[in-house]
């Protein structure tokens, strides 16, 4: 049954530099748009919604919570199977389109019900056009330089998140926040969809993986290593999302920052995250992946306490630097660690499960912090909760095995 032409396809066995560059560039742009602009950029508009519609802090963060709880558990796992079977190209095209349409629709949402409904599209765009297909795409095309490729592509998240407030601020001043949000949504479609459409269809591992039976997930899913990786990932994502999703509200309402001052801090966090992505990607190709993961999770945990001294301006800049470096490596270290422990053949399905679990954490953390603020009038209690969760993630990562052989055992 096996044919020599199928088992050793010449073009796929030696991908050209142009093809590799195109893959990284497409991954970069997809993350720039779907995660940087549509996900990290959206909280910039929360305070406008609170002021115009009278919604509470918990309500404006509940859209993300409900969307991730509904979309994540179902579509993330399904998306993982689709990516493993058919490749990332088609799912990326759908994802970036949905992310752009979601922002256009959210710009016209005048009730909390419509806001939550359109947030479902945003979450679906994140699942289909964000980290999951990009992680599989890069893991299939790169081997020895996988960490560097991930770091370069994941710069898109930091750049998109850093650019979003500066892109939105003049648009808001000139046209109002609703037209500004719709403009960013249209920009996502125009920029990212053509690049996803032109993406090369498959690499060597992608072609050969479709000719073999899919590897069983059961041994991996029942292992102690998978349990620890999932818990550590969920805790770290909860700490990152709970902090970043409420940062603009904290700066605007608790610290009374102006729009420009708040934009400066948010952009600095995400600019530092870009340095973090390059640094952690470089380290991941040279250090054991577990050591890099511990460093990332420690930076996230160390950044949160600085928020308690937010009234002292240097503390906020320290927070931006420390937390931003951790934020930069957080999303990309989990697929690198999973590929290290379990291989890339089942990475799409495994990361689909991870994304579903992480989506629950990503959904509940900002909503919980917002609810604590509404009950107490302060974000201090919520930040304590996030710090405890971040430390729990660090301890889970510390208990991970450091090699594939130990994970199998």
C-alpha positions, 0 to 999 in steps of 0.5 A, a space after each residue: 500500500 505504501 508508495 515511495 512517492 507518497 512517503 518521501 515527497 521531495 518538495 515537502 521534505 525540503 521546504 524552501 526559505 520562501 515557504 517558511 517565511 510565508 508560514 511565519 508571516 501568516 502566523 504572525 498576521 493571524 495572531 496580530 489580528 485575531 488575538 492582538 486586535 480582536 481579543 487583547 484590543 477589545 477591553 480598551 472599549 469596555 469603559 466606553 460601554 460602561 459609561 454609555 450604556 450603564 453596564 457594570 464591570 462584571 457585565 462587560 467582562 461577562 461577554 468574554 466569560 460566557 462566550 469562552 464557556 459556550 464556544 471553548 469546550 465544544 469548538 476547541 476540541 472539534 477544531 483540534 481534530 479538524 486541524 489534525 485531519 485537514 490542516 490549518 489553512 481553511 480553519 484560519 481563513 474562517 477564524 480571521 473572518 469571524 473575528 473581524 465580523 465580531 468586532 463590526 457586530 459588537 460596535 452596533 450592540 446596544 443591549 447586554 444580550 446582543 453584546 454577549 451574543 456577538 461575543 460568541 463570534 469573537 470567541 469562535 474567531 479566536 478558536 479557529 483563527 488564533 493560537 490553536 491552528 497557528 501552533 499546529 502550523 508552526 509545529 509541522 513546518 519547523 523542528 529544531 527552530 520551532 521555539 524561534 518560529 513560535 517567538 517570531 509569530 507570537 510577536 503578532 499578539 504583543 504588537 497587535 495588543 500594543 497597537 490597538 489602543 493607539 489605533 483606536 484612540 484617534 479613531 475614537 476622538 474623530 468618529 466615536 468608539 463604535 465606528 472605531 471598533 467597526 473600523 478595526 474589525 474591517 481592517 482585520 478581514 482585509 489584512 489577514 484573510 488574503 494571507 491565510 488564503 495564500 498559505 501553503 497547504 501542507 508540509 512534510 509532517 502534515 502530508 505524512 500524518 494524513 496517510 497514517 492512522 491517527 495516534 491514540 490520545 488515551 495514553 497521553 490524556 491519562 498521564 500525570 504529565 498531561 494533568 499537570 500541564 493542563 492545570 498549570 496552563 489553566 492557572 497561568 491563563 486565568 492569571 494573565 486573562 484576569 489581569 489584562 482583561 480588567 487592566 483598562 477598567 482598573 486604570 480608568 475607574 480606580 486610578 482615574 487615568 486619562 485615556 492617553 495615560 491608560 493607553 501608554 501603560 497598556 501598550 507598554 505591557 504589550 510592547 514588553 510582551 513582544 520582547 518576552 516572546 523573542 526571549 522565551 522563543 530563543 531560550 526554548 531552543 536552548 534551555 529545557 522547555 520546563 525551565 523556560 515554562 517556570 521562568 514565564 510562570 514566575 514572571 506572571 506571578 511576580 508582576 501581579 503584586 506590583 498592582 497593589 502599589 499602583 498609586 506609585 507610578 514607577 510600580 506600574 512601569 515595573 508591572 508592565 515590564 515584569 508582567 509583560 515579559 511573562 505574558 509574552 511567553 505564556 501562550 506559546 510555551 504550552 504547545 512547545 512543552 506539549 510537543 516536547 512531551 507528547 510529539 506533534 502528531 496529536 498536537 492539534 487534538 491535544 491543544 484543542 483540549 487544552 484550549 477548551 480547558 484554558 478557555 474556561 479559565 480565561 472566561 471565569 477569571 475576568 468575570 470573577 475579578 469584575 464581580 469582586 470589584 462590583 461587590 467591594 468597589 475595589 480590584 484589590 480582592 480580585 488581584 489577590 485571587 489572581 496571585 494565588 492562581 498564578 502561584 498554583 500554576 507555577 507549582 504545577 509546572 514545577 511538578 512536570 516531568 522534564 523529558 518525554 521518557 518520564 512523561 511516558 512513564 
